[in-house]
Amino acid sequence: MNRQKLILAIALVLLTISIGWSYLNWPRQKSVEVLKYAPGQPPAQVNRVGDKKIAQDDERTVNLARLDQEQTVFSGYRRNIFKPLWLSEMAVIRQKAAAVKPALPLPPPPLPPPVAPVLPRRELTKFIFMGFLKVGNRQTIFLGKDKEILLVKAGETFGGRFKAVQITDRALTIKVLDSEEQIIVPLVDNMPLGAAR
């Protein structure tokens, strides 16, 4: 309990000292005995032009002495306030080279790229294996394409450029008529032919 009372007493002493210090440093209004300018009257303005003194008591007068005054032109240094403070020498050289560089003529427009032939494997993905039917040792597979079902037997062509060379329970061997390439495709139910590799 004594410790709390000691802390409270120290806080009260500090509060009293701060109140006294603020009262002593409070700004006081000062007064003068005689006013320099009468209330409501502007002070007299005095300008120097050359060696002459011109009093400006009246705003309606024209000071011809100002016309005789020589106009000075500032010939000091002008600097670009938007340029960076520090420039490396290479940056200055690049800026000068870019300013002098002549415009290059426009290149001719590029030729359109040749149309690439459709790859056989990509075209095979349009055919979906629906199942097969085995009668004796001869098999017929069902391929779906664009809401049609094609019946394909070994030795028959389908899709205009493919020939079914051999059909087994798990794979289909296809010969591409354009390039004489042979492709072996695994047969998976309801999957595109070229998708399963």
C-alpha positions in Angstrom: 0.0 0.0 0.0 2.9 2.4 0.8 4.2 2.0 -2.7 0.9 3.1 -4.3 0.8 6.2 -2.0 4.3 7.1 -2.9 3.5 6.9 -6.7 0.4 9.0 -6.1 2.4 11.6 -4.2 5.0 11.8 -6.9 2.3 12.1 -9.6 0.6 15.0 -7.6 4.0 16.8 -7.2 4.7 16.5 -11.0 1.1 17.7 -11.8 1.6 20.8 -9.5 5.0 21.6 -11.1 3.6 21.3 -14.6 0.6 23.6 -13.8 2.9 26.2 -12.3 5.3 26.1 -15.2 2.5 26.5 -17.7 1.1 29.5 -15.8 4.4 31.3 -15.7 5.1 30.7 -19.5 1.5 31.7 -20.5 1.7 34.5 -23.2 0.8 37.8 -21.8 -0.7 40.8 -23.7 1.7 43.6 -23.9 0.9 47.3 -24.4 2.7 50.4 -25.6 2.3 54.0 -24.5 2.2 55.7 -27.9 1.0 54.1 -31.2 3.3 54.4 -34.2 0.3 54.6 -36.6 -3.1 56.0 -35.8 -6.0 53.4 -35.9 -7.7 53.1 -39.3 -4.9 54.9 -41.3 -2.5 52.9 -43.5 1.2 53.6 -42.9 3.0 55.8 -45.4 4.9 53.7 -48.0 8.3 54.8 -49.2 10.0 53.3 -52.3 13.5 53.9 -53.5 14.0 54.3 -57.3 17.7 55.0 -58.0 18.7 57.7 -55.6 15.3 59.4 -55.3 12.7 58.8 -52.6 9.1 58.7 -53.8 6.4 59.0 -51.2 3.2 57.1 -52.1 0.5 58.9 -50.2 -2.0 59.0 -52.9 -3.0 56.0 -55.1 -4.1 58.2 -57.9 -0.7 59.6 -58.8 1.5 58.1 -61.5 5.2 57.7 -60.7 7.1 58.7 -63.8 10.4 58.0 -62.1 9.6 54.3 -62.5 9.6 54.7 -66.3 13.2 56.0 -66.2 14.3 53.0 -64.2 16.4 50.5 -66.3 14.7 47.1 -66.7 17.1 44.3 -65.8 16.8 41.0 -67.5 17.7 37.8 -65.6 20.5 36.0 -67.4 21.0 33.4 -64.8 21.1 29.6 -65.1 17.9 27.8 -66.1 17.6 24.2 -65.2 15.1 21.5 -65.9 13.4 20.7 -62.6 11.9 17.5 -64.0 15.2 15.8 -65.0 16.8 13.3 -62.6 19.4 14.6 -60.1 22.0 12.0 -61.0 22.5 10.7 -64.5 25.1 8.1 -65.4 27.4 8.8 -68.4 25.9 5.9 -70.3 22.4 7.3 -69.8 23.5 10.7 -71.2 25.1 9.0 -74.2 21.9 6.9 -74.9 19.8 10.1 -74.7 22.0 11.9 -77.2 22.1 8.9 -79.5 18.3 8.6 -79.4 17.9 12.2 -80.2 20.1 11.9 -83.3 18.9 8.5 -84.5 17.1 8.8 -87.9 13.8 7.1 -88.3 14.0 3.7 -89.9 11.7 2.8 -92.7 8.8 0.5 -91.9 9.4 -3.2 -92.8 7.0 -4.7 -95.2 4.0 -6.5 -93.7 4.7 -10.2 -92.9 3.3 -12.8 -95.1 0.4 -14.9 -93.6 1.7 -18.1 -92.1 1.0 -21.2 -94.2 -2.0 -23.2 -93.1 -0.7 -26.3 -91.3 -2.3 -29.6 -92.1 -4.4 -31.1 -89.4 -2.4 -33.7 -87.5 -3.9 -37.2 -87.7 -3.9 -37.7 -83.9 -5.8 -34.4 -83.4 -8.3 -35.4 -86.0 -8.7 -38.8 -84.4 -9.9 -37.2 -81.1 -13.2 -36.3 -82.9 -14.1 -40.0 -82.9 -15.3 -41.5 -79.6 -15.1 -45.3 -79.0 -18.6 -46.4 -78.1 -18.0 -50.2 -77.9 -17.6 -53.3 -80.2 -19.4 -56.3 -81.4 -17.7 -59.6 -82.0 -19.2 -62.1 -84.4 -17.0 -65.2 -84.8 -13.5 -64.0 -85.2 -14.5 -60.7 -86.9 -15.0 -57.6 -84.8 -16.9 -54.4 -85.5 -16.3 -51.2 -83.5 -18.8 -48.4 -82.9 -17.4 -44.9 -83.3 -19.4 -41.8 -82.5 -18.8 -38.5 -84.3 -21.0 -35.4 -84.5 -24.2 -37.3 -83.2 -23.6 -40.1 -85.7 -22.5 -43.7 -85.0 -20.1 -45.3 -87.5 -19.7 -49.1 -87.8 -16.1 -49.9 -88.7 -14.6 -53.3 -89.5 -11.0 -54.3 -90.3 -10.0 -53.1 -93.8 -12.7 -50.4 -94.0 -12.0 -46.6 -94.2 -13.6 -44.0 -92.0 -13.3 -40.2 -91.7 -12.1 -39.9 -95.2 -8.4 -40.4 -94.5 -8.2 -43.4 -92.0 -8.2 -47.1 -92.6 -8.8 -49.7 -89.8 -6.0 -52.2 -90.4 -6.5 -54.4 -87.3 -9.0 -54.5 -84.5 -8.4 -56.3 -81.2 -10.2 -56.3 -77.9 -7.8 -53.6 -76.5 -6.4 -51.7 -79.5 -7.1 -50.4 -83.0 -4.4 -50.2 -85.6 -5.1 -47.3 -88.0 -3.3 -46.4 -91.2 -3.3 -42.8 -92.4 -4.0 -42.8 -96.1 -2.3 -39.4 -96.7 1.1 -40.3 -95.2 1.0 -44.1 -94.9 1.6 -43.7 -91.1 0.4 -46.3 -88.8 -1.1 -45.4 -85.4 -2.0 -47.8 -82.7 -4.8 -46.5 -80.5 -6.0 -48.1 -77.2 -9.8 -48.7 -77.1 -11.3 -47.2 -73.9 -15.1 -46.9 -73.6 -16.6 -43.4 -74.1 -13.1 -41.9 -74.7 -11.8 -40.1 -77.9 -9.5 -42.3 -80.0 -6.4 -40.1 -79.9 -6.8 -39.1 -76.2 -5.7 -42.3 -74.5 -2.0 -43.0 -75.4 
